[in-house]
């Protein structure tokens, strides 16, 4: 009797390692350099700090960010899987800690970032070419007087459409998305450098009044500097996102830390230079007086180059935000993909497209939730509520490095260890403590939103037990 031969088991479809160290560096720079570099100078000018202290805030925040990058470089040797911070926390503390991060990223941090960036892009397009509002007749309709789904309908429709187009680009393959990211990152870096050169050669040093102080807020120097530091740190946010796509990076144990440190370094240099130009071009009093519907960088560009300069910066902001939106979509969906692989997210999110080798269903989950946040218009409030949790996770990563180092699971040297970890822990503790003291209700609401993941964690764990 002839025994039938067993058919070979098809190899699982995996993601493609398409990013080298240069593409990774551009991806980090592209995510970090978003809209903050163009907008933060106005609230900083209103803080009451001198120009020197404002520049110092950018430098100090950059150094703290570099400490975070150095800390993450220690964790990069643990795994070559996608998921980044999620995966590092899973290996260090187990599924519960990693799930809380992943759930927070899906429900608020990642998806709200997509929603906010898409909305900002649509707003900048509206500034160049006013958009129609097809649902203007229902603009005053509200849900509990909190959500106005039909307000700014033209901007919201363009925002959803933009997110959908970039989701399709990412669906079609990581290489195309990476090339698009590189092009837009190069364009925004080039635009910022042009603004820097114009400011250095065209601005009058006397007009900036670098020693001037605008006493807008009656606060101590320490309090004002701390508030400015927190504001500036927003502009550096996103540096961890490259770790999310570890599974698509060539030689990730070497290239992930190099790309993160390189991308953050580029951002630090550009941020300090362009803010020096802002302060050199206009007095602090004029920067502090910029209206809420204006952008500080555009006002500076108009002072340097006239109306064409203002239009050029508006276009530059659009390019910058569009590129960052593409990179955020690319990176954050990999967290949800890795969660699904581990059985702690909806199973279909772990599916890899057989042709394009992308986590296409995870992309659509993010698009769907982000679109709802765009319609609600509440994404900014959501990110404000939970931003302190981001620093809790950064602090937890510092603890993870110390733990894994002591256990011998990180065999090689970690740059700056253990001083880098101490700096991160102190900053995370100070930031979260300051937020709890000054905004107790928002802090509690933010914690409550994070804990909404608990029923889902129990559900996914039960599903694993029955599988």
C-alpha positions as CSV (number, residue, x, y, z in Angstrom):
1,X,0.0,0.0,0.0
2,X,1.4,3.3,-1.0
3,X,1.5,6.0,1.7
4,X,0.5,9.4,0.3
5,X,3.2,12.0,0.6
6,X,2.5,14.9,2.9
7,X,2.1,18.2,1.2
8,X,4.8,20.7,2.2
9,X,3.7,23.3,4.8
10,X,3.7,26.8,3.3
11,X,6.1,29.2,5.0
12,X,4.3,32.0,6.8
13,X,4.1,35.3,5.0
14,X,6.4,37.8,6.8
15,X,7.2,41.5,6.6
16,X,10.0,42.7,4.3
17,X,13.2,44.1,5.7
18,X,13.4,47.1,3.4
19,X,14.8,49.9,5.6
20,X,18.5,50.5,5.9
21,X,20.2,52.9,8.4
22,X,19.7,55.9,6.1
23,X,16.0,55.3,5.5
24,X,15.6,54.7,9.2
25,X,17.3,57.9,10.0
26,X,15.1,59.8,7.6
27,X,12.0,58.1,9.0
28,X,12.9,59.2,12.5
29,X,13.6,62.8,11.4
30,X,10.4,62.7,9.3
31,X,8.3,61.8,12.3
32,X,9.9,64.1,14.8
33,X,9.9,67.2,12.6
34,X,6.2,67.8,12.3
35,X,4.3,71.0,13.0
36,X,5.7,71.8,16.4
37,X,8.9,73.5,15.1
38,X,6.7,76.0,13.3
39,X,4.2,76.8,16.1
40,X,6.0,76.5,19.4
41,X,7.9,79.8,19.3
42,X,4.7,81.8,20.0
43,X,3.8,80.1,23.4
44,X,7.5,80.2,24.3
45,X,7.6,83.9,23.6
46,X,4.6,84.3,25.9
47,X,6.3,82.4,28.7
48,X,8.2,85.4,30.0
49,X,11.6,83.7,29.3
50,X,14.4,85.5,27.6
51,X,15.6,84.4,24.2
52,X,18.6,82.7,25.8
53,X,16.4,80.6,28.0
54,X,14.1,79.7,25.1
55,X,17.1,78.4,23.1
56,X,18.3,76.6,26.3
57,X,14.9,74.8,26.5
58,X,15.3,73.5,23.0
59,X,18.8,72.3,23.8
60,X,17.8,70.6,27.1
61,X,14.8,68.9,25.6
62,X,17.0,67.7,22.7
63,X,19.5,66.3,25.2
64,X,16.7,64.5,27.1
65,X,15.4,63.0,23.9
66,X,18.9,61.8,23.0
67,X,19.1,60.2,26.4
68,X,15.8,58.4,25.5
69,X,17.4,57.3,22.2
70,X,20.5,56.0,24.0
71,X,18.3,54.1,26.5
72,X,16.3,52.5,23.6
73,X,19.5,51.4,21.9
74,X,20.1,49.1,24.9
75,X,16.7,47.4,24.3
76,X,17.3,47.1,20.6
77,X,19.6,44.1,21.1
78,X,16.7,42.0,22.7
79,X,14.6,41.3,19.6
80,X,14.3,41.7,15.9
81,X,10.5,41.6,15.9
82,X,8.2,44.5,15.2
83,X,6.4,46.4,17.9
84,X,9.3,48.3,19.5
85,X,8.3,49.6,22.9
86,X,5.5,47.1,23.1
87,X,7.8,44.2,22.5
88,X,10.5,45.6,24.9
89,X,7.9,45.9,27.7
90,X,6.6,42.4,27.0
91,X,10.1,40.9,27.3
92,X,10.8,42.8,30.4
93,X,7.6,42.8,32.4
94,X,5.2,40.5,30.7
95,X,2.0,40.8,28.7
96,X,0.0,43.1,31.0
97,X,2.5,46.1,30.9
98,X,3.0,45.7,27.1
99,X,-0.8,45.5,26.5
100,X,-1.4,48.7,28.4
101,X,1.1,50.5,26.2
102,X,-0.2,48.9,23.0
103,X,-3.9,49.6,23.9
104,X,-3.1,53.2,24.8
105,X,-1.2,53.6,21.5
106,X,-4.2,52.2,19.5
107,X,-7.0,54.0,21.3
108,X,-5.4,57.4,21.7
109,X,-1.7,58.1,21.1
110,X,-1.2,56.6,17.6
111,X,-4.7,57.0,16.2
112,X,-5.1,60.5,17.7
113,X,-1.7,61.5,16.2
114,X,-3.0,60.3,12.8
115,X,-6.2,62.3,13.3
116,X,-4.5,65.4,14.5
117,X,-1.9,65.4,11.7
118,X,-4.5,64.8,9.0
119,X,-6.6,67.6,10.5
120,X,-3.6,70.0,10.6
121,X,-2.8,69.2,7.0
122,X,-6.3,69.9,5.9
123,X,-6.3,73.2,7.8
124,X,-3.1,74.3,6.1
125,X,-4.7,73.4,2.7
126,X,-7.7,75.4,3.7
127,X,-5.5,78.4,4.4
128,X,-4.1,78.2,0.9
129,X,-7.4,77.4,-0.8
130,X,-10.6,77.8,1.2
131,X,-12.5,74.5,1.3
132,X,-16.3,74.2,0.9
133,X,-18.3,73.0,3.9
134,X,-21.0,70.7,2.5
135,X,-22.5,70.0,6.0
136,X,-22.5,73.6,7.2
137,X,-26.3,73.6,7.8
138,X,-25.7,70.9,10.5
139,X,-22.6,72.5,12.0
140,X,-24.3,73.3,15.3
141,X,-25.6,69.8,15.8
142,X,-23.9,68.2,18.8
143,X,-23.7,65.0,20.7
144,X,-24.0,66.0,24.4
145,X,-22.7,69.5,23.5
146,X,-19.2,67.9,23.4
147,X,-18.9,66.5,19.9
148,X,-19.8,68.5,16.8
149,X,-19.5,65.9,14.0
150,X,-20.6,68.3,11.1
151,X,-18.5,71.3,12.1
152,X,-15.6,72.1,9.7
153,X,-17.0,69.4,7.5
154,X,-14.8,70.3,4.5
155,X,-11.6,70.2,6.5
156,X,-12.7,66.9,8.2
157,X,-13.5,65.3,4.8
158,X,-10.1,66.3,3.4
159,X,-8.4,65.0,6.5
160,X,-10.1,61.6,6.3
161,X,-9.4,61.5,2.5
162,X,-5.7,62.2,3.2
163,X,-5.4,59.5,5.8
164,X,-7.2,57.1,3.4
165,X,-4.8,57.9,0.6
166,X,-1.7,57.4,2.8
167,X,-3.2,54.2,4.2
168,X,-3.5,52.9,0.6
169,X,0.2,53.9,0.0
170,X,1.2,51.9,3.0
171,X,-1.0,49.0,2.0
172,X,0.8,48.8,-1.3
173,X,4.2,48.1,0.3
174,X,6.7,49.4,2.8
175,X,9.2,50.3,0.1
176,X,6.9,52.8,-1.5
177,X,5.9,54.3,1.8
178,X,9.6,54.6,2.8
179,X,10.5,56.3,-0.5
180,X,7.6,58.8,0.0
181,X,8.7,59.4,3.6
182,X,12.3,60.1,2.4
183,X,11.1,62.6,-0.3
184,X,8.9,64.6,2.1
185,X,11.5,64.5,4.9
186,X,14.2,65.8,2.5
187,X,11.8,68.5,1.3
188,X,11.0,69.7,4.9
189,X,14.6,69.7,5.9
190,X,15.5,71.7,2.8
191,X,12.7,74.1,3.5
192,X,13.8,74.7,7.1
193,X,17.4,75.2,6.0
194,X,16.3,77.8,3.5
195,X,14.4,79.6,6.2
196,X,17.5,79.4,8.4
197,X,19.8,80.8,5.7
198,X,17.3,83.6,4.9
199,X,17.2,84.5,8.6
200,X,20.9,84.5,9.1
201,X,21.6,86.8,6.0
202,X,18.5,89.0,5.8
203,X,17.4,89.6,9.4
204,X,18.8,92.4,11.5
205,X,20.4,91.2,14.7
206,X,19.2,94.3,16.5
207,X,15.5,93.6,15.7
208,X,15.4,90.4,17.6
209,X,16.3,91.9,20.9
210,X,17.9,88.6,22.3
211,X,18.1,90.0,25.8
212,X,14.5,91.2,25.9
213,X,12.1,89.6,28.4
214,X,8.3,89.6,28.0
215,X,6.7,89.5,31.4
216,X,3.5,87.8,30.1
217,X,3.3,85.4,33.0
218,X,4.0,86.2,36.6
219,X,5.9,83.0,37.4
220,X,9.3,82.1,38.6
221,X,12.2,81.4,36.2
222,X,12.2,77.7,37.2
223,X,8.5,77.3,36.7
224,X,8.5,79.1,33.4
225,X,11.5,77.1,32.1
226,X,9.9,73.8,33.1
227,X,6.7,74.8,31.3
228,X,8.7,75.8,28.2
229,X,10.6,72.5,28.4
230,X,7.4,70.5,28.4
231,X,6.1,72.5,25.5
232,X,9.3,72.0,23.5
233,X,9.3,68.3,24.2
234,X,6.2,67.9,22.2
235,X,8.1,68.9,19.1
236,X,10.6,66.1,19.7
237,X,7.9,63.5,20.3
238,X,7.8,60.4,17.9
239,X,11.5,59.4,18.2
240,X,10.5,55.9,19.5
241,X,8.4,55.2,16.4
242,X,11.2,53.6,14.4
243,X,11.4,50.8,17.0
244,X,7.8,49.8,16.0
245,X,9.0,48.8,12.5
246,X,12.0,46.7,13.8
247,X,10.7,43.7,11.8
248,X,11.2,45.7,8.5
249,X,14.7,47.0,9.2
250,X,17.9,45.4,7.9
251,X,20.2,44.3,10.8
252,X,17.9,46.0,13.4
253,X,20.2,45.3,16.4
254,X,22.7,47.6,14.8
255,X,20.7,50.0,12.6
256,X,17.7,50.8,15.0
257,X,19.8,52.7,17.6
258,X,22.0,54.3,14.9
259,X,19.0,55.6,13.0
260,X,17.2,56.9,16.1
261,X,20.2,58.7,17.4
262,X,20.9,60.1,13.9
263,X,17.4,61.2,13.3
264,X,17.1,62.9,16.7
265,X,20.5,64.6,16.1
266,X,19.2,66.1,12.9
267,X,16.1,67.4,14.6
268,X,18.0,69.0,17.5
269,X,20.3,70.9,15.2
270,X,17.5,72.1,13.0
271,X,15.3,73.1,15.9
272,X,18.0,75.2,17.6
273,X,19.0,76.9,14.3
274,X,15.5,77.8,13.2
275,X,14.5,79.1,16.7
276,X,17.6,81.2,16.7
277,X,16.4,82.7,13.4
278,X,12.9,83.4,14.8
279,X,14.4,85.2,17.8
280,X,16.9,87.1,15.6
281,X,14.2,88.2,13.1
282,X,11.5,89.5,15.4
283,X,11.4,90.9,19.0
284,X,9.9,88.6,21.6
285,X,7.1,91.1,22.1
286,X,6.0,90.7,18.5
287,X,6.3,86.9,18.6
288,X,4.2,86.9,21.8
289,X,1.6,89.0,20.1
290,X,1.0,86.6,17.2
291,X,-2.7,85.6,17.1
292,X,-4.1,82.2,17.8
293,X,-5.0,81.7,14.1
294,X,-1.5,82.6,12.9
295,X,1.6,80.5,12.8
296,X,4.8,81.9,14.3
297,X,7.1,80.6,11.5
298,X,4.8,82.1,8.8
299,X,4.9,85.5,10.6
300,X,8.7,85.4,10.7
301,X,8.9,84.3,7.0
302,X,6.6,87.2,6.0
303,X,9.0,89.6,7.9
304,X,11.9,88.2,6.0
305,X,10.5,87.6,2.5
306,X,7.1,89.3,2.3
307,X,3.9,87.5,1.4
308,X,5.7,84.9,-0.7
309,X,7.6,83.9,2.4
310,X,4.5,83.5,4.4
311,X,2.9,81.4,1.6
312,X,6.1,79.3,1.3
313,X,6.1,78.5,5.0
314,X,2.4,77.5,4.8
315,X,3.3,75.1,2.0
316,X,6.3,73.9,4.0
317,X,4.1,73.1,7.0
318,X,1.7,71.2,4.7
319,X,4.6,69.2,3.3
320,X,6.0,68.6,6.7
321,X,2.8,67.4,8.2
322,X,1.9,65.2,5.2
323,X,5.3,63.4,5.5
324,X,4.9,63.0,9.2
325,X,1.4,61.6,8.8
326,X,2.7,59.0,6.4
327,X,5.5,57.9,8.8
328,X,3.1,57.7,11.8
329,X,0.7,55.5,9.8
330,X,3.6,53.3,8.8
331,X,5.0,52.9,12.3
332,X,2.1,52.7,14.8
333,X,0.2,50.1,12.9
334,X,3.1,47.7,13.5
335,X,2.4,47.9,17.3
336,X,-1.1,46.6,16.7
337,X,0.2,44.0,14.3
338,X,2.6,42.7,16.9
339,X,-0.1,42.7,19.6
340,X,-2.3,40.6,17.3
341,X,0.6,38.1,16.7
342,X,0.8,37.7,20.5
343,X,-2.9,37.2,20.8
344,X,-3.7,40.5,22.5
345,X,-5.4,42.3,19.7
346,X,-8.0,41.3,17.1
347,X,-6.6,38.3,15.2
348,X,-7.1,39.7,11.7
349,X,-4.7,42.5,12.5
350,X,-1.8,39.9,12.4
351,X,-2.5,39.0,8.8
352,X,0.2,40.0,6.3
353,X,-0.8,40.7,2.7
354,X,0.4,37.9,0.5
355,X,1.5,40.2,-2.3
356,X,2.5,43.5,-0.7
357,X,3.8,41.9,2.6
358,X,2.2,44.6,4.7
359,X,0.0,44.4,7.8
360,X,-2.9,45.7,5.7
361,X,-5.7,44.9,8.2
362,X,-3.9,46.6,11.0
363,X,-3.7,49.7,8.8
364,X,-7.5,49.6,8.2
365,X,-8.1,49.3,12.0
366,X,-6.1,52.5,12.5
367,X,-7.7,54.3,9.6
368,X,-11.2,53.5,10.9
369,X,-10.6,54.6,14.5
370,X,-8.6,57.7,13.4
371,X,-11.5,58.7,11.0
372,X,-13.9,58.6,14.0
373,X,-11.6,60.8,16.0
374,X,-11.4,63.2,13.1
375,X,-15.2,63.4,12.9
376,X,-15.5,63.9,16.7
377,X,-12.9,66.6,16.7
378,X,-11.9,65.4,20.2
379,X,-8.4,64.1,19.4
380,X,-6.6,67.0,20.8
381,X,-8.4,66.7,24.1
382,X,-7.6,62.9,24.2
383,X,-3.9,63.4,23.6
384,X,-3.8,66.1,26.3
385,X,-5.4,63.7,28.8
386,X,-2.9,60.9,28.3
387,X,0.3,62.6,27.4
388,X,1.6,62.1,30.9
389,X,1.2,58.3,30.4
390,X,3.6,58.5,27.5
391,X,6.3,59.6,30.0
392,X,5.3,56.9,32.4
393,X,6.1,54.4,29.7
394,X,9.4,56.2,28.9
395,X,10.3,55.9,32.6
396,X,9.3,52.2,32.5
397,X,11.7,51.6,29.6
398,X,14.5,53.0,31.7
399,X,13.6,50.6,34.5
400,X,13.5,47.8,31.9
401,X,17.0,48.5,30.7
402,X,18.3,48.4,34.3
403,X,16.5,45.1,34.9
404,X,17.6,43.4,31.8
405,X,21.1,44.6,32.2
406,X,21.3,43.2,35.7
407,X,19.9,39.9,34.5
408,X,22.6,39.7,31.9
409,X,20.0,39.7,29.0
410,X,21.7,42.8,27.6
411,X,25.2,41.5,27.3
412,X,27.0,44.4,25.5
413,X,27.6,48.0,26.7
414,X,24.7,50.4,26.8
415,X,25.8,54.0,26.0
416,X,25.6,56.2,29.1
417,X,24.4,53.4,31.4
418,X,23.3,54.0,34.2
419,X,23.3,57.8,34.1
420,X,21.0,58.0,31.1
421,X,18.4,55.9,32.8
422,X,18.6,58.0,35.9
423,X,18.0,61.2,33.9
424,X,15.0,59.6,32.2
425,X,13.5,58.4,35.4
426,X,13.9,61.8,37.1
427,X,12.3,63.6,34.1
428,X,9.5,61.1,33.8
429,X,8.8,61.4,37.6
430,X,8.9,65.2,37.5
431,X,6.7,65.5,34.5
432,X,4.0,63.1,35.7
433,X,4.1,64.6,39.2
434,X,3.8,68.2,37.8
435,X,0.8,67.0,35.6
436,X,-1.0,65.3,38.5
437,X,-0.5,68.4,40.8
438,X,-1.5,71.0,38.2
439,X,-4.1,69.1,36.3
440,X,-5.5,66.4,38.7
441,X,-8.9,65.9,36.9
442,X,-7.3,65.5,33.5
443,X,-4.7,63.1,34.9
444,X,-7.4,60.9,36.4
445,X,-9.4,61.0,33.2
446,X,-6.3,60.1,31.3
447,X,-5.6,57.1,33.6
448,X,-9.3,56.1,33.2
449,X,-9.0,56.1,29.4
450,X,-5.9,53.9,29.6
451,X,-7.7,51.5,32.0
452,X,-10.5,51.0,29.5
453,X,-8.2,48.4,28.0
454,X,-8.6,46.1,31.0
455,X,-11.8,44.4,29.8
456,X,-10.1,43.9,26.4
457,X,-7.0,42.4,28.1
458,X,-9.2,39.9,30.0
459,X,-11.1,39.1,26.8
460,X,-8.0,38.5,24.8
461,X,-6.4,36.4,27.5
462,X,-9.6,34.3,27.8
463,X,-9.5,33.8,24.0
464,X,-6.0,32.5,24.3
465,X,-6.9,30.1,27.0
466,X,-9.7,28.6,24.8
467,X,-7.6,28.4,21.7
